[in-house]
């Protein structure tokens, strides 16, 4: 899983570096496939429950599961959330980042920064023999202290031989509750944070989730192993 995480991190770093005004979201998807294939990895999302692409590209008020398109051109000031998974040597890894296409508003930059640091807070709350709710509570507390809200319809998850495994990892909750964290568990922790309310809705394509109030959203994710010494981020290369 360390190897799967490193491969995925390298691939998504290349995709994130290609984000700029004028680039289509389809071009980013094609680059993701190329970067994975160069590393002998397969995209995890393509065909998963019918998803039609390898990379999720969600812009501005889109939370997750944005479908790449040749008609979707990134514009200056867009928030671009990139979510990519891979299968490498029998193991899955999952990773997401939100990047700015050129200069963005102070609010948008704050949202990016707080979502990234909310993920860091959740990972820091992982302790051997701690509880899953410790992660959830740390993420929620961090995001809400900055005046933002955490999405509740979508959550993180266990990961390993399958892309989505138990347990579910909500981005909200109460410390000291939930399953116990033991060495060998691997979790995909992924706060989705909104500038406005936490409510979401699904577009007619059946996939793209957007904020109900039209506010901006950001998304960060790491695949993290629980060890006897504490959390180990498996997707940290270049991130």
Secondary structure, DSSP 8 states (H G I E B T S, - for coil): -HHHHHHHHHHHHHHHHT--TT-BHHHHHHHHHHHHHHTT-EESSTTGGG---SEEEEETTEEE--B--TT-B--TT-EEEEEEEEEETTEEEEEEEEEESS---HHHHHHHHHHHHHHHHHHHT--TT-BHHHHHHHHHHHHHHTT-EE-SS--EEE-SSSSSEEEEE-SS--TT-SSB--TT-EEEE--EEESS-S-EEE-TTSS-EEETT---EEE-BEEEEEETTEEEESS-TT-
